[in-house]
Amino acid sequence: MIPYEPQQIALLTKHGKAQWIAPELESLGFTVVATEAFDTDLFGTFSGERERKDSPLECTKRKAALACELTGLRLGLGSEGSFGGGPMPGLMNWDQEILVLYDAHRDVYVAAVAAGAIALRDFSDSDLPDLTGKLAQFAPGQAWVVHTDKGIFKGLHSASAIYELLQAHQLWDGETFLGEHLRIQPDYRAMNCPERQRFIAAAAVQLRERLLSLCPECGEVNFWLTDVRRGLPCQHCGLPTELTSRTIKSCSGCGFTLEEPVTEKYADPMHCQVCNP
């Protein structure tokens, strides 16, 4: 079992993230307590009003430590998402969610990550005539942020809400955009972004697994995969491929490492540079 008694964990958020994180940690005896005692938008906003200066990981660690400081609890949680990058930058939108648990008594951080492609994208004034159909392809509950010459407007959950906003500011006459600048961006705040919610939940699953994975030498949590060795032999010719042959787990506490072979003994020839050049 994990080296923690059942207790409360403080989650610093103003975007309702506890509902996607708490279920996984409750199974370990933890109760997630959300706090809005600090405006997390001061770390940066997706809509661009405030630039995030720290890396996503450093920002998440700061949130977790601040959660402990503000509540007086031993354990704190920080959560942060970032968009872009991924395996095909510019061709697909990519979400990375980081969830960090901080133990204030031992000054220890445990970070979990979940990432994947999401279908969300931006729209411009040329999309306005067909906006209802274009927004309908996204999950119910997805909201939008509208950037115009008149300001930035968040939390708009439908094309009709966007049309009404633009008409109220005399930027839309039913057929033509009357302003100079329009950008319709997904509202990436957790409570308004269903695609992001599933990756937040996935990060919570990994955090739970990291807390259950104990070092066989010292018993520290987060005994986790840190490296791999490639060279799984081709099933046809026996030469090494780029597929993983062995995994390496490491302990951040005592430094103990464990190297283990993967389940597969051979690689499919389709992955071999000799058999399938």
Accessible surface in RSA format (square Angstrom, percent):
REM  Atomic radii and reference values for relative SASA: ProtOr
REM  Chains: A
REM  Algorithm: Lee & Richards
REM  Probe-radius: 1.40
REM  Slices: 20
REM RES _ NUM      All-atoms   Total-Side   Main-Chain    Non-polar    All polar
REM                ABS   REL    ABS   REL    ABS   REL    ABS   REL    ABS   REL
RES MET A   1   184.65  95.6 130.78  86.6  53.87 128.3 104.09  88.5  80.56 106.7
RES ILE A   2    11.82   6.7   1.72   1.3  10.10  24.3   1.72   1.2  10.10  27.4
RES PRO A   3    73.00  53.2  40.31  36.7  32.69 118.8  56.33  46.5  16.67 103.6
RES TYR A   4    21.13   9.9   3.47   2.0  17.65  45.9   4.59   3.4  16.54  20.4
RES GLU A   5   134.90  77.4 131.36  99.4   3.54   8.4  57.19 110.6  77.71  63.4
RES PRO A   6    98.60  71.9  78.14  71.2  20.46  74.4  78.85  65.1  19.76 122.8
RES GLN A   7    47.46  26.5  32.98  24.1  14.47  34.5  32.23  68.6  15.23  11.5
RES GLN A   8    87.71  49.0  82.78  60.5   4.93  11.7  19.17  40.8  68.54  52.0
RES ILE A   9     0.07   0.0   0.07   0.0   0.00   0.0   0.07   0.0   0.00   0.0
RES ALA A  10     0.00   0.0   0.00   0.0   0.00   0.0   0.00   0.0   0.00   0.0
RES LEU A  11     0.02   0.0   0.02   0.0   0.00   0.0   0.02   0.0   0.00   0.0
RES LEU A  12     2.30   1.3   0.05   0.0   2.26   5.7   0.05   0.0   2.26   6.1
RES THR A  13     6.12   4.4   2.97   3.0   3.14   7.5   4.66   6.3   1.46   2.2
RES LYS A  14    74.50  36.3  56.73  34.8  17.76  42.3  29.96  27.0  44.53  47.4
RES HIS A  15    19.80  10.8  18.24  12.7   1.56   4.0  12.54  12.9   7.26   8.5
RES GLY A  16    36.44  44.9   0.00   N/A  36.44  44.9  29.66  81.4   6.78  15.2
RES LYS A  17     9.80   4.8   9.80   6.0   0.00   0.0   1.08   1.0   8.73   9.3
RES ALA A  18    22.33  20.5  22.22  34.3   0.11   0.2  22.33  31.4   0.00   0.0
RES GLN A  19   114.17  63.8  90.86  66.4  23.31  55.5  38.78  82.6  75.38  57.2
RES TRP A  20    46.31  18.6  40.11  19.4   6.19  14.5  28.86  15.4  17.44  28.3
RES ILE A  21     0.00   0.0   0.00   0.0   0.00   0.0   0.00   0.0   0.00   0.0
RES ALA A  22    13.07  12.0  13.07  20.2   0.00   0.0  13.07  18.4   0.00   0.0
RES PRO A  23    77.43  56.4  64.96  59.2  12.47  45.3  66.33  54.8  11.10  69.0
RES GLU A  24    53.52  30.7  52.37  39.6   1.15   2.7   6.01  11.6  47.51  38.8
RES LEU A  25     0.13   0.1   0.13   0.1   0.00   0.0   0.13   0.1   0.00   0.0
RES GLU A  26    99.65  57.2  84.22  63.7  15.44  36.8  24.83  48.0  74.82  61.1
RES SER A  27    73.85  62.4  32.19  43.0  41.66  96.0  44.97  95.8  28.88  40.5
RES LEU A  28    15.24   8.5   4.61   3.3  10.63  26.7   7.55   5.3   7.69  20.7
RES GLY A  29    30.56  37.7   0.00   N/A  30.56  37.7  23.30  63.9   7.27  16.3
RES PHE A  30     2.92   1.5   0.38   0.2   2.54   6.6   0.43   0.3   2.49   7.1
RES THR A  31    73.53  52.3  73.46  74.5   0.07   0.2  40.70  54.7  32.83  49.6
RES VAL A  32    19.02  12.5   0.00   0.0  19.02  45.8   0.00   0.0  19.02  51.6
RES VAL A  33    52.41  34.5  49.31  44.6   3.11   7.5  52.37  45.5   0.04   0.1
RES ALA A  34    54.91  50.5  28.25  43.6  26.66  60.6  28.40  40.0  26.51  70.2
RES THR A  35    19.91  14.2  14.57  14.8   5.33  12.7  11.66  15.7   8.25  12.5
RES GLU A  36   128.83  74.0 101.46  76.8  27.37  65.2  29.81  57.7  99.02  80.8
RES ALA A  37    69.87  64.2  27.64  42.7  42.23  96.1  41.22  58.0  28.66  75.9
RES PHE A  38    57.16  28.6  52.57  32.6   4.59  12.0  56.49  34.2   0.67   1.9
RES ASP A  39    60.98  42.7  51.10  50.9   9.88  23.4  25.51  60.0  35.47  35.4
RES THR A  40     8.13   5.8   5.38   5.5   2.75   6.6   1.67   2.2   6.46   9.8
RES ASP A  41    30.94  21.7  30.67  30.5   0.27   0.6   9.53  22.4  21.40  21.3
RES LEU A  42    87.04  48.5  69.36  49.6  17.68  44.4  69.54  48.8  17.49  47.1
RES PHE A  43    17.57   8.8   9.43   5.8   8.14  21.2  14.11   8.6   3.46   9.9
RES GLY A  44    16.60  20.5   0.00   N/A  16.60  20.5   2.58   7.1  14.02  31.4
RES THR A  45    30.26  21.5   9.87  10.0  20.39  48.6  16.46  22.1  13.80  20.9
RES PHE A  46    64.58  32.3  41.73  25.8  22.85  59.5  46.88  28.4  17.70  50.7
RES SER A  47    10.65   9.0   4.44   5.9   6.21  14.3   4.40   9.4   6.25   8.7
RES GLY A  48    57.54  71.0   0.00   N/A  57.54  71.0  30.67  84.2  26.87  60.2
RES GLU A  49    94.71  54.4  53.70  40.6  41.01  97.6  52.53 101.6  42.18  34.4
RES ARG A  50   114.49  48.1 110.83  56.5   3.65   8.7  19.21  26.2  95.28  57.7
RES GLU A  51   135.34  77.7 115.91  87.7  19.43  46.3  47.61  92.1  87.73  71.6
RES ARG A  52    69.11  29.0  47.59  24.3  21.52  51.2  16.06  22.0  53.05  32.2
RES LYS A  53   186.52  91.0 148.59  91.2  37.93  90.3  95.52  86.0  91.01  96.9
RES ASP A  54    49.23  34.5  38.20  38.0  11.03  26.1   6.33  14.9  42.90  42.8
RES SER A  55    56.79  48.0  42.58  56.8  14.22  32.8  45.71  97.3  11.08  15.5
RES PRO A  56    34.94  25.5  34.94  31.8   0.00   0.0  34.94  28.8   0.00   0.0
RES LEU A  57    73.02  40.7  72.34  51.8   0.67   1.7  72.34  50.8   0.67   1.8
RES GLU A  58    80.84  46.4  80.84  61.2   0.00   0.0  32.43  62.7  48.41  39.5
RES CYS A  59     0.52   0.4   0.52   0.6   0.00   0.0   0.00   0.0   0.52   0.6
RES THR A  60     0.00   0.0   0.00   0.0   0.00   0.0   0.00   0.0   0.00   0.0
RES LYS A  61    53.63  26.2  53.51  32.8   0.12   0.3  12.02  10.8  41.60  44.3
RES ARG A  62   125.43  52.7 117.87  60.1   7.57  18.0  41.29  56.4  84.15  51.0
RES LYS A  63    12.48   6.1  12.48   7.7   0.00   0.0   0.06   0.1  12.42  13.2
RES ALA A  64     0.00   0.0   0.00   0.0   0.00   0.0   0.00   0.0   0.00   0.0
RES ALA A  65    29.71  27.3  25.82  39.8   3.90   8.9  26.02  36.6   3.69   9.8
RES LEU A  66    32.24  18.0  30.36  21.7   1.88   4.7  31.70  22.3   0.54   1.4
RES ALA A  67     0.00   0.0   0.00   0.0   0.00   0.0   0.00   0.0   0.00   0.0
RES CYS A  68     7.70   5.8   4.63   5.2   3.07   7.2   4.84  12.3   2.86   3.1
RES GLU A  69   138.26  79.4 105.92  80.1  32.34  77.0  45.77  88.5  92.49  75.5
RES LEU A  70    71.30  39.7  37.96  27.2  33.34  83.8  40.71  28.6  30.59  82.3
RES THR A  71    51.89  36.9  18.43  18.7  33.46  79.8  26.62  35.8  25.27  38.2
RES GLY A  72    69.21  85.4   0.00   N/A  69.21  85.4  35.42  97.2  33.79  75.7
RES LEU A  73    46.10  25.7  41.90  30.0   4.20  10.6  42.96  30.2   3.14   8.5
RES ARG A  74    65.06  27.3  57.89  29.5   7.17  17.1  13.57  18.5  51.48  31.2
RES LEU A  75     0.00   0.0   0.00   0.0   0.00   0.0   0.00   0.0   0.00   0.0
RES GLY A  76     0.00   0.0   0.00   N/A   0.00   0.0   0.00   0.0   0.00   0.0
RES LEU A  77     0.00   0.0   0.00   0.0   0.00   0.0   0.00   0.0   0.00   0.0
RES GLY A  78     0.00   0.0   0.00   N/A   0.00   0.0   0.00   0.0   0.00   0.0
RES SER A  79     2.82   2.4   2.15   2.9   0.67   1.5   0.25   0.5   2.57   3.6
RES GLU A  80    14.28   8.2  13.82  10.5   0.46   1.1   0.87   1.7  13.41  10.9
RES GLY A  81     0.28   0.3   0.00   N/A   0.28   0.3   0.12   0.3   0.17   0.4
RES SER A  82    20.85  17.6  17.98  24.0   2.87   6.6  11.57  24.6   9.27  13.0
RES PHE A  83    50.94  25.5  15.84   9.8  35.09  91.3  16.66  10.1  34.28  98.1
RES GLY A  84    40.73  50.2   0.00   N/A  40.73  50.2  29.47  80.9  11.26  25.2
RES GLY A  85    42.38  52.3   0.00   N/A  42.38  52.3  29.97  82.3  12.41  27.8
RES GLY A  86    34.12  42.1   0.00   N/A  34.12  42.1  10.21  28.0  23.91  53.5
RES PRO A  87    91.99  67.0  54.45  49.6  37.55 136.5  67.41  55.7  24.58 152.8
RES MET A  88    86.29  44.7  82.07  54.3   4.22  10.0  63.83  54.3  22.46  29.8
RES PRO A  89    91.91  67.0  71.91  65.5  20.00  72.7  72.74  60.1  19.16 119.1
RES GLY A  90    85.33 105.2   0.00   N/A  85.33 105.2  43.78 120.1  41.55  93.1
RES LEU A  91   139.75  77.8 104.34  74.6  35.40  89.0 108.50  76.2  31.25  84.1
RES MET A  92    67.85  35.1  51.48  34.1  16.37  39.0  61.39  52.2   6.46   8.6
RES ASN A  93    34.40  23.7  23.47  22.7  10.93  26.3  15.97  38.4  18.43  17.8
RES TRP A  94    56.62  22.7  56.53  27.4   0.09   0.2  47.55  25.4   9.07  14.7
RES ASP A  95     0.00   0.0   0.00   0.0   0.00   0.0   0.00   0.0   0.00   0.0
RES GLN A  96    64.26  35.9  63.68  46.5   0.58   1.4   6.44  13.7  57.82  43.9
RES GLU A  97     1.66   1.0   1.66   1.3   0.00   0.0   1.66   3.2   0.00   0.0
RES ILE A  98    10.68   6.1   9.97   7.4   0.71   1.7  10.19   7.3   0.49   1.3
RES LEU A  99     2.01   1.1   2.01   1.4   0.00   0.0   2.01   1.4   0.00   0.0
RES VAL A 100     0.03   0.0   0.03   0.0   0.00   0.0   0.03   0.0   0.00   0.0
RES LEU A 101     2.72   1.5   2.28   1.6   0.44   1.1   2.28   1.6   0.44   1.2
RES TYR A 102    25.82  12.1  25.82  14.7   0.00   0.0   4.80   3.6  21.02  25.9
RES ASP A 103     1.57   1.1   1.37   1.4   0.20   0.5   1.37   3.2   0.20   0.2
RES ALA A 104    43.45  39.9  22.72  35.1  20.73  47.1  22.72  32.0  20.73  54.9
RES HIS A 105   136.84  74.8  98.89  68.7  37.95  97.1  69.22  71.3  67.61  78.7
RES ARG A 106    96.01  40.3  72.31  36.9  23.70  56.4  54.78  74.9  41.23  25.0
RES ASP A 107    98.48  69.0  82.26  81.9  16.22  38.3  28.07  66.1  70.41  70.2
RES VAL A 108    38.21  25.1  34.65  31.4   3.55   8.6  37.49  32.6   0.72   2.0
RES TYR A 109    75.26  35.1  54.78  31.2  20.48  53.3  33.05  24.8  42.21  52.0
RES VAL A 110     4.46   2.9   4.27   3.9   0.19   0.5   4.46   3.9   0.00   0.0
RES ALA A 111    29.66  27.3  23.90  36.9   5.76  13.1  23.90  33.7   5.76  15.3
RES ALA A 112     0.00   0.0   0.00   0.0   0.00   0.0   0.00   0.0   0.00   0.0
RES VAL A 113    54.49  35.9  49.12  44.5   5.36  12.9  49.12  42.7   5.36  14.5
RES ALA A 114    13.62  12.5   6.97  10.8   6.65  15.1  13.62  19.2   0.00   0.0
RES ALA A 115    44.09  40.5  14.98  23.1  29.12  66.2  14.98  21.1  29.12  77.1
RES GLY A 116     9.40  11.6   0.00   N/A   9.40  11.6   9.40  25.8   0.00   0.0
RES ALA A 117    45.54  41.9  31.87  49.2  13.67  31.1  31.95  45.0  13.59  36.0
RES ILE A 118     9.53   5.4   0.00   0.0   9.53  23.0   3.64   2.6   5.89  16.0
RES ALA A 119    71.85  66.1  48.81  75.3  23.04  52.4  59.80  84.2  12.05  31.9
RES LEU A 120     3.76   2.1   0.95   0.7   2.81   7.1   0.95   0.7   2.81   7.6
RES ARG A 121   109.81  46.1 104.83  53.4   4.97  11.8  56.79  77.6  53.01  32.1
RES ASP A 122    56.01  39.2  44.27  44.1  11.74  27.8  23.89  56.2  32.12  32.0
RES PHE A 123     4.85   2.4   0.00   0.0   4.85  12.6   3.48   2.1   1.37   3.9
RES SER A 124    43.58  36.8  43.12  57.6   0.46   1.1  30.60  65.2  12.98  18.2
RES ASP A 125    67.33  47.2  61.48  61.2   5.84  13.8   2.23   5.2  65.10  64.9
RES SER A 126    87.98  74.3  60.81  81.2  27.17  62.6  52.70 112.2  35.28  49.4
RES ASP A 127    17.48  12.2  17.17  17.1   0.32   0.7   0.32   0.7  17.17  17.1
RES LEU A 128     0.09   0.0   0.09   0.1   0.00   0.0   0.09   0.1   0.00   0.0
RES PRO A 129    87.36  63.7  56.55  51.6  30.81 112.0  61.57  50.8  25.80 160.3
RES ASP A 130    89.40  62.6  82.84  82.5   6.57  15.5  21.93  51.6  67.48  67.3
RES LEU A 131     0.00   0.0   0.00   0.0   0.00   0.0   0.00   0.0   0.00   0.0
RES THR A 132    87.23  62.0  84.03  85.2   3.20   7.6  72.12  96.9  15.11  22.8
RES GLY A 133    54.08  66.7   0.00   N/A  54.08  66.7  37.48 102.9  16.59  37.2
RES LYS A 134    57.70  28.2  55.21  33.9   2.49   5.9  36.60  32.9  21.10  22.5
RES LEU A 135    16.32   9.1   8.58   6.1   7.74  19.5   8.76   6.2   7.56  20.4
RES ALA A 136    79.28  72.9  44.13  68.1  35.15  80.0  56.52  79.6  22.76  60.3
RES GLN A 137   119.71  66.9  77.28  56.5  42.43 101.0  38.01  80.9  81.70  62.0
RES PHE A 138    20.29  10.1   6.69   4.1  13.60  35.4  10.02   6.1  10.26  29.4
RES ALA A 139    41.80  38.4  26.51  40.9  15.28  34.8  32.58  45.9   9.22  24.4
RES PRO A 140   130.88  95.4 107.07  97.6  23.81  86.6 119.26  98.5  11.62  72.2
RES GLY A 141    43.88  54.1   0.00   N/A  43.88  54.1  28.58  78.4  15.30  34.3
RES GLN A 142     7.75   4.3   3.16   2.3   4.59  10.9   2.57   5.5   5.18   3.9
RES ALA A 143     0.00   0.0   0.00   0.0   0.00   0.0   0.00   0.0   0.00   0.0
RES TRP A 144     4.07   1.6   4.07   2.0   0.00   0.0   0.00   0.0   4.07   6.6
RES VAL A 145     3.85   2.5   3.85   3.5   0.00   0.0   3.85   3.3   0.00   0.0
RES VAL A 146     0.00   0.0   0.00   0.0   0.00   0.0   0.00   0.0   0.00   0.0
RES HIS A 147    17.43   9.5  17.43  12.1   0.00   0.0   6.94   7.2  10.49  12.2
RES THR A 148    12.77   9.1   0.33   0.3  12.44  29.6   0.33   0.4  12.44  18.8
RES ASP A 149    77.63  54.4  38.66  38.5  38.96  92.1  31.99  75.3  45.64  45.5
RES LYS A 150   113.01  55.1  82.33  50.5  30.68  73.0  65.05  58.6  47.95  51.1
RES GLY A 151    28.64  35.3   0.00   N/A  28.64  35.3  28.00  76.8   0.64   1.4
RES ILE A 152    69.49  39.5  41.16  30.7  28.33  68.3  41.16  29.6  28.33  76.9
RES PHE A 153    46.50  23.3  43.09  26.7   3.41   8.9  46.50  28.2   0.00   0.0
RES LYS A 154    68.36  33.3  43.91  26.9  24.45  58.2  27.65  24.9  40.71  43.4
RES GLY A 155    25.86  31.9   0.00   N/A  25.86  31.9   9.02  24.7  16.84  37.7
RES LEU A 156    27.14  15.1  26.17  18.7   0.97   2.4  27.14  19.1   0.00   0.0
RES HIS A 157   100.37  54.9  78.24  54.4  22.13  56.6  57.96  59.7  42.40  49.3
RES SER A 158    44.15  37.3  39.32  52.5   4.83  11.1  37.09  79.0   7.07   9.9
RES ALA A 159     6.28   5.8   2.87   4.4   3.41   7.7   2.87   4.0   3.41   9.0
RES SER A 160    64.19  54.2  60.39  80.6   3.80   8.7  41.16  87.7  23.02  32.3
RES ALA A 161    29.50  27.1  24.10  37.2   5.39  12.3  26.61  37.5   2.89   7.6
RES ILE A 162     0.00   0.0   0.00   0.0   0.00   0.0   0.00   0.0   0.00   0.0
RES TYR A 163    40.39  18.9  40.39  23.0   0.00   0.0  35.58  26.7   4.81   5.9
RES GLU A 164   115.35  66.2 109.47  82.8   5.88  14.0  39.90  77.2  75.45  61.6
RES LEU A 165    27.99  15.6  21.36  15.3   6.64  16.7  27.18  19.1   0.81   2.2
RES LEU A 166     0.40   0.2   0.37   0.3   0.03   0.1   0.40   0.3   0.00   0.0
RES GLN A 167    92.15  51.5  77.86  56.9  14.29  34.0  21.22  45.2  70.93  53.8
RES ALA A 168    81.91  75.3  42.09  65.0  39.82  90.6  55.19  77.7  26.72  70.8
RES HIS A 169    58.53  32.0  53.65  37.3   4.87  12.5  37.06  38.2  21.47  25.0
RES GLN A 170   146.61  82.0 132.99  97.2  13.62  32.4  40.59  86.4 106.02  80.4
RES LEU A 171     8.72   4.9   8.72   6.2   0.00   0.0   8.72   6.1   0.00   0.0
RES TRP A 172    19.81   7.9  12.54   6.1   7.27  17.1   6.99   3.7  12.82  20.8
RES ASP A 173    87.03  61.0  51.75  51.5  35.28  83.4  33.47  78.8  53.56  53.4
RES GLY A 174    41.20  50.8   0.00   N/A  41.20  50.8  19.19  52.7  22.01  49.3
RES GLU A 175   143.73  82.5 126.42  95.6  17.31  41.2  44.41  85.9  99.31  81.1
RES THR A 176    73.37  52.2  70.56  71.5   2.80   6.7  48.50  65.1  24.86  37.6
RES PHE A 177    27.16  13.6  10.10   6.3  17.06  44.4  10.10   6.1  17.06  48.8
RES LEU A 178    98.86  55.1  64.65  46.3  34.21  86.0  69.44  48.8  29.42  79.2
RES GLY A 179    22.85  28.2   0.00   N/A  22.85  28.2   5.33  14.6  17.52  39.2
RES GLU A 180   170.38  97.8 131.49  99.5  38.89  92.6  52.22 101.0 118.16  96.5
RES HIS A 181    92.13  50.4  88.14  61.3   3.98  10.2  60.87  62.7  31.26  36.4
RES LEU A 182     9.95   5.5   0.00   0.0   9.95  25.0   0.00   0.0   9.95  26.8
RES ARG A 183    92.02  38.6  91.79  46.8   0.22   0.5  28.38  38.8  63.63  38.6
RES ILE A 184     0.00   0.0   0.00   0.0   0.00   0.0   0.00   0.0   0.00   0.0
RES GLN A 185     9.80   5.5   9.80   7.2   0.00   0.0   0.94   2.0   8.86   6.7
RES PRO A 186     1.07   0.8   0.00   0.0   1.07   3.9   0.00   0.0   1.07   6.7
RES ASP A 187     1.55   1.1   1.38   1.4   0.17   0.4   0.17   0.4   1.38   1.4
RES TYR A 188    17.66   8.2  16.03   9.1   1.63   4.2   9.21   6.9   8.45  10.4
RES ARG A 189    48.18  20.2  48.18  24.6   0.00   0.0  12.03  16.4  36.15  21.9
RES ALA A 190     0.00   0.0   0.00   0.0   0.00   0.0   0.00   0.0   0.00   0.0
RES MET A 191    77.61  40.2  57.93  38.3  19.68  46.9  58.49  49.7  19.12  25.3
RES ASN A 192    11.87   8.2  11.81  11.4   0.06   0.1   0.06   0.1  11.81  11.4
RES CYS A 193     0.00   0.0   0.00   0.0   0.00   0.0   0.00   0.0   0.00   0.0
RES PRO A 194    30.82  22.5  23.88  21.8   6.94  25.2  24.27  20.0   6.55  40.7
RES GLU A 195    27.59  15.8  26.19  19.8   1.40   3.3  17.25  33.4  10.34   8.4
RES ARG A 196     2.93   1.2   2.93   1.5   0.00   0.0   0.00   0.0   2.93   1.8
RES GLN A 197    31.17  17.4  30.83  22.5   0.34   0.8   4.71  10.0  26.45  20.1
RES ARG A 198   127.27  53.4 114.67  58.5  12.60  30.0  62.82  85.9  64.44  39.1
RES PHE A 199    19.93  10.0  19.93  12.3   0.00   0.0  19.93  12.1   0.00   0.0
RES ILE A 200     2.46   1.4   2.06   1.5   0.40   1.0   2.46   1.8   0.00   0.0
RES ALA A 201    33.10  30.4  33.06  51.0   0.04   0.1  33.10  46.6   0.00   0.0
RES ALA A 202    42.16  38.8  33.25  51.3   8.91  20.3  37.72  53.1   4.44  11.8
RES ALA A 203     1.00   0.9   1.00   1.5   0.00   0.0   1.00   1.4   0.00   0.0
RES ALA A 204     0.00   0.0   0.00   0.0   0.00   0.0   0.00   0.0   0.00   0.0
RES VAL A 205    57.55  37.9  57.54  52.1   0.02   0.0  57.54  50.0   0.02   0.1
RES GLN A 206    39.20  21.9  38.99  28.5   0.21   0.5   8.48  18.0  30.72  23.3
RES LEU A 207     0.00   0.0   0.00   0.0   0.00   0.0   0.00   0.0   0.00   0.0
RES ARG A 208    69.92  29.4  69.92  35.6   0.00   0.0   2.50   3.4  67.42  40.9
RES GLU A 209    77.39  44.4  73.65  55.7   3.74   8.9  22.94  44.4  54.45  44.5
RES ARG A 210    35.58  14.9  35.58  18.1   0.00   0.0   0.00   0.0  35.58  21.6
RES LEU A 211     0.26   0.1   0.26   0.2   0.00   0.0   0.26   0.2   0.00   0.0
RES LEU A 212    71.38  39.8  50.50  36.1  20.87  52.5  51.04  35.8  20.33  54.7
RES SER A 213    24.18  20.4  15.60  20.8   8.58  19.8  17.10  36.4   7.08   9.9
RES LEU A 214    58.66  32.7  41.28  29.5  17.38  43.7  41.28  29.0  17.38  46.8
RES CYS A 215     4.38   3.3   0.05   0.1   4.33  10.2   0.05   0.1   4.33   4.7
RES PRO A 216    87.39  63.7  46.21  42.1  41.18 149.7  58.23  48.1  29.16 181.2
RES GLU A 217   118.94  68.3  83.90  63.5  35.04  83.4  12.03  23.3 106.91  87.3
RES CYS A 218    67.81  51.3  29.49  32.9  38.32  90.1  34.31  86.9  33.50  36.1
RES GLY A 219    31.65  39.0   0.00   N/A  31.65  39.0  24.14  66.2   7.52  16.8
RES GLU A 220    25.63  14.7  19.83  15.0   5.80  13.8  11.67  22.6  13.96  11.4
RES VAL A 221     1.32   0.9   0.79   0.7   0.53   1.3   0.79   0.7   0.53   1.4
RES ASN A 222    21.91  15.1  19.40  18.7   2.51   6.1   1.26   3.0  20.65  20.0
RES PHE A 223     9.01   4.5   8.85   5.5   0.16   0.4   9.01   5.5   0.00   0.0
RES TRP A 224    56.20  22.6  56.20  27.2   0.00   0.0  44.76  23.9  11.43  18.5
RES LEU A 225    85.20  47.4  69.42  49.7  15.78  39.7  69.42  48.8  15.78  42.5
RES THR A 226    86.68  61.6  48.98  49.7  37.70  89.8  55.02  73.9  31.66  47.9
RES ASP A 227    82.17  57.6  75.06  74.7   7.11  16.8  18.19  42.8  63.98  63.8
RES VAL A 228    43.39  28.6  30.78  27.9  12.61  30.4  30.78  26.7  12.61  34.2
RES ARG A 229   120.92  50.8 117.07  59.7   3.85   9.2  32.71  44.7  88.21  53.5
RES ARG A 230   142.75  59.9 114.55  58.4  28.20  67.1  29.62  40.5 113.13  68.6
RES GLY A 231    20.77  25.6   0.00   N/A  20.77  25.6  10.06  27.6  10.71  24.0
RES LEU A 232    11.45   6.4  11.45   8.2   0.00   0.0  11.45   8.0   0.00   0.0
RES PRO A 233    42.21  30.8  42.21  38.5   0.00   0.0  42.21  34.9   0.00   0.0
RES CYS A 234     0.76   0.6   0.00   0.0   0.76   1.8   0.00   0.0   0.76   0.8
RES GLN A 235   123.15  68.9  99.52  72.7  23.63  56.3  20.08  42.7 103.07  78.2
RES HIS A 236   143.22  78.3 111.64  77.6  31.58  80.8  64.24  66.2  78.98  91.9
RES CYS A 237    51.74  39.1  18.14  20.2  33.60  79.0  26.66  67.6  25.08  27.0
RES GLY A 238    43.88  54.1   0.00   N/A  43.88  54.1  23.49  64.5  20.39  45.7
RES LEU A 239    85.44  47.6  85.37  61.1   0.06   0.2  85.44  60.0   0.00   0.0
RES PRO A 240    96.36  70.2  76.80  70.0  19.57  71.1  77.16  63.7  19.21 119.4
RES THR A 241     8.77   6.2   0.00   0.0   8.77  20.9   5.53   7.4   3.24   4.9
RES GLU A 242   123.62  71.0 120.41  91.1   3.21   7.7  55.87 108.1  67.76  55.3
RES LEU A 243    62.01  34.5  61.63  44.1   0.39   1.0  62.01  43.6   0.00   0.0
RES THR A 244    35.07  24.9  28.03  28.4   7.05  16.8  15.69  21.1  19.38  29.3
RES SER A 245    23.86  20.2  20.18  26.9   3.68   8.5  12.95  27.6  10.92  15.3
RES ARG A 246    86.65  36.4  86.65  44.2   0.00   0.0  25.56  34.9  61.09  37.0
RES THR A 247    35.56  25.3  35.12  35.6   0.44   1.1  25.62  34.4   9.95  15.0
RES ILE A 248    18.83  10.7  18.83  14.0   0.00   0.0  18.83  13.6   0.00   0.0
RES LYS A 249    69.52  33.9  69.51  42.6   0.01   0.0  23.59  21.2  45.93  48.9
RES SER A 250    24.50  20.7  21.86  29.2   2.64   6.1  15.71  33.4   8.79  12.3
RES CYS A 251     4.41   3.3   0.19   0.2   4.22   9.9   0.09   0.2   4.32   4.7
RES SER A 252    93.49  79.0  51.84  69.2  41.65  95.9  52.50 111.8  40.99  57.4
RES GLY A 253    52.81  65.1   0.00   N/A  52.81  65.1  20.87  57.3  31.94  71.5
RES CYS A 254    69.09  52.3  29.15  32.5  39.94  93.9  36.22  91.8  32.87  35.4
RES GLY A 255    50.16  61.9   0.00   N/A  50.16  61.9  31.43  86.2  18.73  42.0
RES PHE A 256    60.82  30.4  51.58  31.9   9.24  24.0  60.40  36.6   0.41   1.2
RES THR A 257    77.26  55.0  62.68  63.5  14.59  34.8  29.38  39.5  47.89  72.4
RES LEU A 258    64.02  35.7  61.63  44.1   2.39   6.0  63.11  44.3   0.91   2.4
RES GLU A 259    64.55  37.1  46.37  35.1  18.18  43.3  19.62  37.9  44.93  36.7
RES GLU A 260    73.61  42.3  73.53  55.6   0.08   0.2  17.77  34.4  55.84  45.6
RES PRO A 261    89.82  65.5  73.52  67.0  16.30  59.2  73.52  60.7  16.30 101.3
RES VAL A 262    34.06  22.4  17.78  16.1  16.28  39.2  24.37  21.2   9.69  26.3
RES THR A 263   131.92  93.8 104.73 106.2  27.19  64.8  77.23 103.7  54.69  82.7
RES GLU A 264   105.27  60.4  95.61  72.3   9.66  23.0  49.47  95.7  55.81  45.6
RES LYS A 265   163.81  79.9 147.20  90.3  16.61  39.6 100.51  90.5  63.30  67.4
RES TYR A 266   124.67  58.2 107.28  61.0  17.40  45.3  58.33  43.8  66.34  81.8
RES ALA A 267     2.07   1.9   0.00   0.0   2.07   4.7   2.07   2.9   0.00   0.0
RES ASP A 268    77.68  54.4  69.29  69.0   8.39  19.8  18.44  43.4  59.25  59.1
RES PRO A 269    41.87  30.5  41.59  37.9   0.29   1.0  41.80  34.5   0.07   0.4
RES MET A 270   122.03  63.2 105.83  70.0  16.20  38.6  81.74  69.5  40.29  53.4
RES HIS A 271    77.26  42.2  64.72  45.0  12.54  32.1  38.40  39.6  38.86  45.2
RES CYS A 272     1.37   1.0   1.11   1.2   0.26   0.6   0.07   0.2   1.29   1.4
RES GLN A 273   135.68  75.9 124.15  90.7  11.53  27.5  52.46 111.7  83.22  63.1
RES VAL A 274    94.09  61.9  74.88  67.8  19.22  46.3  79.10  68.7  14.99  40.7
RES CYS A 275    47.60  36.0  11.61  12.9  36.00  84.6  15.38  39.0  32.22  34.7
RES ASN A 276    77.51  53.5  68.17  65.9   9.34  22.5   8.95  21.5  68.56  66.3
RES PRO A 277   134.60  98.1  79.12  72.1  55.48 201.7 103.26  85.3  31.34 194.8
END  Absolute sums over single chains surface
CHAIN  1 A    14057.0      10495.7       3561.2       7490.8       6566.1
END  Absolute sums over all chains
TOTAL         14057.0      10495.7       3561.2       7490.8       6566.1
